[in-house]
Amino acid sequence: MTTRPIVSIFDSNRLEPLLLTSAVDAPVVRLRSLLERARKVAPPRVPPDVVTMNSRVRVRYSGEEDAEAYDLAFPGAGAGGLSVLSPLGAALLGAREGESVECAGSRVSRRVTVERIEYQPERERHFDR
């Protein structure tokens, strides 16, 4: 039995209208599916090992030696953030530490593992982000 992914109500409420106005592509389809399946919980009830919006996540691509860190961001949030509407961003939302997810690239899909969530707003009780 597969457990349902967890998404904060706050993130869901901000993403749903955004997805209605976004061009339909693979990341948007993936996010819509995630939001349909997800168990939506209040921010204080989000487990500390779940990737949420504005989380800083350290990931490692399959076969790569070095890990990379990304800040999962809403589109237009400014420089340096990984948009949740990108293939990797859509794959990371709702993933858990230690989980490997498939990320659709421009030519080939790759597996990426969430090694660590370095910062999660809900864990730090930063509910306004």
JOVEN-V419971 format. One record per pair of residues at least 24 apart in sequence whose ideal C-beta (glycine too) atoms are under 8 Angstrom apart, sorted by sequence separation. I is the first residue (numbers start at 1). J is the second residue. D is the distance in Angstrom with one decimal. If there is no record, write none. Layout:
i=I j=J d=D
i=I j=J d=D
This chain:
i=88 j=112 d=6.8
i=12 j=38 d=7.1
i=7 j=34 d=6.9
i=7 j=35 d=6.5
i=12 j=40 d=5.1
i=5 j=34 d=6.0
i=59 j=88 d=8.0
i=7 j=38 d=4.1
i=9 j=40 d=4.9
i=53 j=84 d=6.6
i=5 j=37 d=6.3
i=6 j=38 d=6.4
i=7 j=39 d=7.6
i=8 j=40 d=7.2
i=9 j=41 d=6.6
i=4 j=37 d=5.8
i=5 j=38 d=4.8
i=6 j=39 d=5.3
i=7 j=40 d=5.6
i=8 j=41 d=6.3
i=9 j=42 d=5.8
i=10 j=43 d=5.4
i=59 j=92 d=7.2
i=4 j=38 d=6.2
i=5 j=39 d=7.3
i=6 j=40 d=8.0
i=7 j=41 d=7.7
i=8 j=42 d=7.3
i=9 j=43 d=7.2
i=4 j=39 d=4.7
i=6 j=41 d=5.9
i=8 j=43 d=4.9
i=57 j=92 d=6.0
i=8 j=46 d=5.1
i=15 j=53 d=7.7
i=62 j=100 d=7.4
i=14 j=53 d=7.2
i=6 j=46 d=6.3
i=53 j=93 d=7.1
i=6 j=47 d=6.5
i=11 j=52 d=5.7
i=51 j=92 d=5.0
i=52 j=93 d=7.4
i=11 j=53 d=4.5
i=51 j=93 d=5.9
i=10 j=53 d=7.9
i=51 j=94 d=6.4
i=6 j=50 d=5.2
i=8 j=52 d=5.5
i=50 j=94 d=6.5
i=51 j=95 d=4.9
i=7 j=52 d=7.5
i=8 j=53 d=7.6
i=50 j=95 d=7.5
i=51 j=96 d=7.4
i=50 j=96 d=5.6
i=49 j=96 d=5.0
i=49 j=97 d=4.2
i=62 j=110 d=6.3
i=67 j=115 d=5.5
i=47 j=96 d=7.6
i=49 j=98 d=7.7
i=61 j=110 d=5.6
i=62 j=111 d=4.1
i=69 j=118 d=6.5
i=61 j=111 d=7.2
i=62 j=112 d=7.1
i=61 j=112 d=5.2
i=62 j=113 d=7.3
i=60 j=112 d=7.0
i=31 j=84 d=6.8
i=59 j=112 d=4.9
i=60 j=113 d=5.2
i=31 j=85 d=7.5
i=59 j=113 d=6.4
i=59 j=114 d=5.7
i=60 j=115 d=5.5
i=18 j=74 d=7.2
i=34 j=90 d=7.7
i=38 j=94 d=6.2
i=58 j=114 d=7.8
i=59 j=115 d=6.2
i=18 j=75 d=7.1
i=27 j=84 d=7.8
i=28 j=85 d=6.6
i=57 j=114 d=6.0
i=58 j=115 d=4.8
i=27 j=85 d=5.2
i=58 j=116 d=4.5
i=27 j=86 d=6.1
i=31 j=90 d=5.1
i=34 j=93 d=6.4
i=57 j=116 d=7.5
i=58 j=117 d=7.8
i=14 j=74 d=6.8
i=27 j=87 d=5.4
i=30 j=90 d=4.5
i=34 j=94 d=5.5
i=57 j=117 d=5.6
i=58 j=118 d=5.8
i=26 j=87 d=6.4
i=30 j=91 d=7.0
i=56 j=117 d=7.3
i=57 j=118 d=7.0
i=27 j=89 d=6.9
i=28 j=90 d=7.7
i=31 j=93 d=6.8
i=55 j=117 d=5.6
i=56 j=118 d=4.3
i=22 j=85 d=6.3
i=27 j=90 d=3.7
i=51 j=114 d=6.4
i=56 j=119 d=4.0
i=26 j=90 d=7.7
i=55 j=119 d=6.2
i=55 j=120 d=4.7
i=51 j=117 d=6.2
i=55 j=121 d=7.0
i=18 j=85 d=7.9
i=50 j=117 d=7.8
i=54 j=121 d=5.1
i=49 j=117 d=6.5
i=52 j=120 d=5.8
i=53 j=121 d=7.7
i=15 j=84 d=7.0
i=48 j=117 d=7.4
i=51 j=120 d=7.5
i=52 j=121 d=6.5
i=50 j=120 d=7.4
i=52 j=122 d=5.8
i=48 j=120 d=6.2
i=46 j=120 d=7.5
i=48 j=122 d=7.6
i=48 j=123 d=4.3
i=54 j=129 d=4.7
i=46 j=122 d=4.1
i=53 j=129 d=7.8
i=27 j=104 d=7.9
i=46 j=123 d=7.7
i=26 j=104 d=5.3
i=43 j=121 d=7.6
i=44 j=122 d=6.9
i=43 j=122 d=4.8
i=44 j=125 d=7.5
i=11 j=93 d=7.5
i=44 j=127 d=7.3
i=43 j=127 d=4.8
i=7 j=93 d=7.1
i=7 j=94 d=5.5
i=6 j=94 d=6.4
i=5 j=94 d=3.8
i=5 j=95 d=7.9
i=8 j=122 d=6.3
i=10 j=127 d=7.1
